[in-house]
Amino acid sequence: MSQENSRLAGFDNFITHTMEEYEVPGVVVGIVENDSVVYLKGFGARELGKPDLVDPDTRFQIASVTKYITGAAIGTLVDEGKLNWDTPVITYLPDFTLKDSYVGNHSNLRDMLAHRTGLRRDGELLGRIGYSNDEILHRMRYLESDAGFRERYLYSNAGYFIAGEAAAKVDNRSWEDLTDARIIKPLGMTRSGSHPETLYLDDNHYSGHGGAPGDVQIIPLENASLPAAGQVVSTGRDMTQFLRLMLNNGTIDGKQILTPKTVTDIHAASLVAGRSGPLRDPNGAVGLGCDSYYFLGDRIIEKNGALDGVRSIVILIPEKKSGLVVIANKQLTAFPEAVRDEFLERYIGKSGVDLQAQEKASQAGWNSLIKNPDRPFNPEPAKISPSAIAGTYTSDMYGSMLIEEGPNAENMTLGLGPNGYEGNLTHWTNNTWYLSFPNPDDLVGYLTFTATPTGSVEGIVSDEFGSFTRA
């Protein structure tokens, strides 16, 4: 048995057994070694209760693995001199600014892609409530920061949206079209695309699943709220093409898509983020669309992703010219990381740590995210009536918000933004209400209503959503 085959002996059984443990209905797994695809298989069902099976050409959303592809697409523009990683974004988007004008004037593409702007994640909601890309970009100036500029790692889909818009401006076409033209098509990723409708071009696509242990169900899929951060659709087979490109310094089948220097820049540590990887490397770092850490002396490049109904991960071991892609049709599962750990131990060496036990412990943490927070044990009654709360409010960030009283005094609904994106208000305690949305990935938080002595509501204050005034 060859070395590459001996590495993969029993790998099928590991995958099927681990799928059962994590209650994952379907998955595709691909491995690249020395510029060849040495493993590419689908397992399980595209949708629970239906006979159609996942295969290497089944279309999936790849969620935040999109960021790695966005980094590469921007890299092609860097190679052409149209963009520079370290030039301020305002050079390409003159009307762009942020709440802190210094950050707005000095943020560059490296800052945006390496999550070092300090921007909060609430900008994601802007992508759901009906604004155009131009309007979303304008409203980024109202986005709060939760960290100082270049102070520390703070994951931000907003940064990828901004970088994608800068790329679109200099390339004179949308992020979707430039990414398809510069990465997807040159790599022969024939079943992939940056437009969300790519998922439904034929019947060979996944359905999303979620739910608590023992209660896995089909759930609606989620469109990425900010496209350049999570919108790419792909397959196991197509993603092995991307792995080959990045493992081969930007060249595939004799075609140079990226220069070696740009691949190095994408993979380089632009910010130390802290403990990362299965062995919790204390110097885990962030690149331009990917992360990196060390595993038994080998540097690993990784990017994972999650949207409602899907989890994804890609791994590169550059020194060993090897890479892995895993896409599973279930949300909030550590299954991709479990496969990653097995892959690393097979291709690098045994860690001496029970990595699978670690992932099961991690899964317990994922499971806790499924449940909403518990209401206070003895909530104080609201001093403002739901009828007084109902009405229209406005904020610089989100625009209009219409709250409707409804028949249940403890629960109200609201519509946010131009398309009236529906949220749920649950009374929490006193004059504070808990705001959530049907999509579990959306921002949640607490709204406290302020009133005059006569009980007339003047506005809303919220740590998570900012302030609103009564219209």
N, C-alpha and C positions, 0 to 999 in steps of 0.2 A: 504493500500500500504506500502510495506517495506521501510525502510529508504534508502536502496541502490536504489530501484526503483524510489522513490520520487525524489532522486537527479537527476535522468535521465529523469524525466517527461518533454516532449517537446524537448528533445535533438535532436531527428531526425529532427524535424522542424527547429531547430536552424541551423543544418548542411546544410540542403538543401537550406534554405534561404541565408545562408552565402556563399555557393557555387555560387549562382546566383549573389550575390553582387560582388564577386571577380572573376567571370567568370572562375571558375575552372571546367573542364569537368568531372573529376572523382577523387574519394578519398576513402581511407579506414581508419576507425577509430576503435581503440580497447582500452578498459579500463580494468584494473586489480584491484581487490579489495580483500584484505585478501586472497591472493594466488589463487583467482578464477577469471576467465575471465567473467565479468559481462556485457560486451558490446563489440560486434565485428560485424561491418557491412561495406559493400561496398556501395558506392553511385555513380551514374552517369556512364559515358562511359569510357571504356579503351582508345578509340580514337574517336575524333569528327567525326560525320557523319557515324559511324558504330554502329550496335545494341549491340555489346558485352559489358556487364556491368562489372564494378569492383566488385569483391567479396573478402571475407577474404583471399582467396588463390591466388589472382592476384599478379604476381611478379612485383616488382619495384626495381630500384636502390634506396638505402637509403642514398646515398651521404655521407656527413660528419658524419652522425650518425654511420657510419663505425668506426669512431675514438673511440667511446665508446666500441665497440666490440673489437677493437684492444687493448685497455687498458685492457679489461678482458682477452684476449688471452695471453697477456704479463703477466698478473697477475697469470695465471696458472704456468708459468715458474718461477715466483718469489716464488710461493708456493713450487715448487720443488727444489729451491735453485740454479737453473740454471742462473737466473738473479737477480739483486738487483736494486731497484728503484734509489738508490743513489750512485751506483758504476759508475765511468766514462765509457762512451761508448767505449773508446779505449781499455778497458779491454776485450771487446767482439769482437771488430773490430780493430785489431792492426794497420791497415794501414789507419784508418780514421783520418782526420784532417779537420780543417776549416781555413778560411783565417786568422783569429786571432788565433794563435796557443794556446794561453792560454784558449780560449773558447773551442777549439777542444780537448784539453787535459783534461779539467775539466767538460765538459758537461756530464750529466748523463741522464738516462731515464726519470726521473722526469722533468728535464729541457726541454727535447724534447716534452713530452706529455702535459706539462703545458704551452707551448708557451712562455717560458721565456729565450730563447737563444738569442733573438734579430735578428734572421735570417730574411732576406727579402723573400717575396713570389715569387720572380722570379725563384726560383728553380723549380717551378711547370712545367715550360715550358720544362725543361729537359726531363720530362716524355712523351713528345709528339713527340720529334724530332728524335727518332730512336735509342736511346742508351739503352744498357743492364742495368740491375740493378747495376751491378758492376761498370759500367762506370759512371752511374748517381752518385753513392756514391763517386767515385773518384772526380767528378767535383764539388761536394758540397764544396770543398776547395776554390773554386773561388767565392762562394756566398757572397755577401756583407751583412753587418748588418745595420739595421736601428735603433737599440737601443743597449744600453749596456747590457752586460751579466747579467741576473737576475734583470735587471733594471725595466722592465715593460712588460706588456702583449703585444705580437705582434704575431698575428695568423700566423702559419707556417705549411703548409702541408709538407714541407721539413723535419721538425722535426719528423713527424710521419713516413715518409719514412725511415729515419735513424733508428728510434726505431724498425720498422718492420724488417729491415735488421739485426739488432743485434739479434732480436728474432729468425730470420731464421738461423743465423749462429750457435747459441747455440743449436737449436733444429734439425739442420741438414736437414731442408726441407724449402721450400718456405714459405713466410708469408701466402700465400693463403692456402697451404696445412695444415700448423699448425693451422690456425684459423678454418678451416673446422673441423679438427680432435679434437681440444681442446674446441671449443665453439659450432659450428653449429650442429655437429652430436650428441654430448652428450645431447643437449637440445631438440633433436627431431625436429629441424627446417628443416623439410624434403624438403621444397621447397626453401631453402636458400642456398647461397654459396658465397665464396670469389672470385671465378673466374668469369669474366664478362660474359662468355658464359652461365652461369646459367640462365640469363634472358630469353634466347630463347629456353629452353629445351622443351617447349610446347607453345601452342597459348595463354595461359592465362597470358599475360603480358601487361604492359601499353605501350602507345605511349606518347611521350613528346609533350608539348604544350607551346607556348609563344606568345609574341606580345603585342602591346600597347592595352589599353582599347578599346573595341569595335572591335578589329581586332585580336582575338585569332586564332592562326594557329597551325597546326602540325609542329614540328621542329625536326631536327635530334637529337638523343640522344648523350650524351657526355660520353666517357670513362674517368674515373678518371685518371688524369695524374700520380699520385703517389699512388699506390694501397692501402697501409695501411691507407691512409688518406680518402679514399672515394669509395672503389670498391665493397663493399658487396651488394649483391642482396637478398631481403627478401620479406616477405608478412606481412599483418596485423596480421594474426594468428601466424606466427612464431615469430614476434617481441613481442607478448604478453608473449611468453616463456622467452625471454630475460628479460622483465620487471619483471616477477615472480622471476627469478634468483637473480636479483639485489635487489629486495625488500625483499627477504628472506635470505639475508646475505650469498649468494653464494651457496645455496642448492635448489634443485628442485626435487620434487617427491622422496624425500629420498636420492638423490644423491648429494654429495658435489662436486661442480665444482671448487669453490673458497673458501678459508678460510674467515671467517668473518673479520679478520684483513685486508686481502687484499681488500675486498670490501670497508672497511672503508678508506683504503689508496687511493683507486680510487676516492672515493667521497670527500675526505678531501680537504680543500683549500690549494693548493700548491702555489698560487699566487693571491693576490688581484688585480682584473682587473678593478674595478670601477663600475659605474652604470649598473645594469643588472636587467632583469625581468620586468614584466608589471608595477610594482610600483617603478622602477628605484632604487633599493637597492644600496646605494652608496658603499657598501662593497661586491658587487658581486665578485665571486672568480672562479678560474679555477682549476679543478681537473685533473685526468689522463684519459682524453677522454671525459670529461663532464664538465659542469659548475654548479655553485650553487648560490643561492640568497635566500632572505627571502621574504615571502608573508604573511602579517598579522601574523607574528610570527612563521610561519611554514617554515622550510628549504626545498627548492625545488632543486632537481637535474634535469638538463636539457641538452639536446644536440640537435641541429638542423643541417640541411644539405641542400645543394642546388647543383644541377648540371643542365645542360641544359635540361629543360623539366620536372623537378621534384623538389619538396620541401618536407622536412620531419622534424619531431620533435618527441622526446620522453621526457616525464616528469615523475618524481617520487616525491611523497610526502612520504618519508620514515616513518615518525611518524604515518601516517594514512594508511600505507601499500597499497597505491593506486598509480596507474600509468596510463599514457596515451601514445598512439602512434597515429600519424596522418601522412599519406603519400598522397600527392596530385600530380596529373600529370600535373603540370604547373610550370614554372620557375618564379622567381621574383614576388612571391605572398606572402602577409602577412597572407594568409588564415590559415596556421597551427598555427600561433600565436593567431589568433582570436579564434580558437577552444581551444587552451591552456588556454586563459583568461577565457573563459566560464567554462571550466573544473575546474579551480582553484576556481572560485567564487561559483561553485556548491559544491565542496568538502571541501572548507575551510571557505568561507564566502564572503559576498559582500564587495568590496573594498572601496565603496564610490566614486570611480573614474569611469568615462565613458571609460572603457577599449576598447570597440569596436570603439569608436571615435578615440582613440589613434592609433589603428591599421589601420584605414582608412587613418589617416595622415601619418603613416609609409608607407602605400602602395603608396602614392603620391611620397615619396622618392624613393621607388623601381622603380616606373615608369620612373623617371628621369634617371635611369641607362640604360634604353633601348636605349637611344639616344647617338650618338657619340658627342664629343665636337665640338663646332662651330669654324670654321676656323677664324683667325683674320680678322677684317672688311676690312682692307687695307693691305693685305699681300705684302711684298716686293718680287720682282721676284728673282728667283734663280740666283746666279752668276756662278753656275756650270751647265753645260748641262746634261740632263739625260744620254746621251751617255757616258759622262765622269764618271758618277756615276756608270753605269752598270759594273758588274764584280764580282769577288770573293773576299770575305773578311774573316778573321778568328778572333776568340777570344778564350781565354782560357776556358771560361765558355761554350760557345755554339758550338765551332768548326767552321765549314765552313758556310758561308752565300753567296748565289749566287743571285745577283740582276739583273733582266732583264728589259730592257728599255720598250719594248712593244710599241704599237701604240699611246698611250695617254701620252703626256709629263707631265701631272699633276699627273698621277697615274702609278706606276710600281709595279711589283710583285717580291717577293723574296722567295727563298727556304732555310730553316734553318735546319742545322744538317744533319745527314746521310740519313734521308728519305726525305729531301727537303720539310719540313713542310711549307706549303704555307702561306705567309703573304702578306699584301697590304701596299704599301707605297704611301701616299698622300702628295703632296707638301703643306707645311704649311706656311712658310715665309722664305725669304732669302735662306740659304743653309740647312734649317731644314725641315725634312719630318716626317710625323706622321705614325707610324707603328702599324697596328692592324691585327688581325687574324679573320677568319670567326667564330671561337668559341668565344662568348662574354665573357667567363670566363678567357680567356688567358690574360696575361700581355699586356698592350698597353704602348706606350711612344713615345718619340721624338728622332730621329737620326739627328745629325748635322754632315755634311760632311766637312772634312778639306782638303784644297787644297794648292798646291804650287802657287807662283805668275803666273806661266804659265797655271794654271787651271787643273793640274794633281791631281787627288784625292789621298790623302795619307791614309786616314782612316776615322773613325767615332767615335764620342764621344756621349754618351747618359747617362743621369742620371739613366734611368730605365734599360737599357740593357748593360751598361758598354762600354768598348772601343773595336773597331775592327780595324785591320790593313789590308791594301790592300795586297792580296796574290800575 
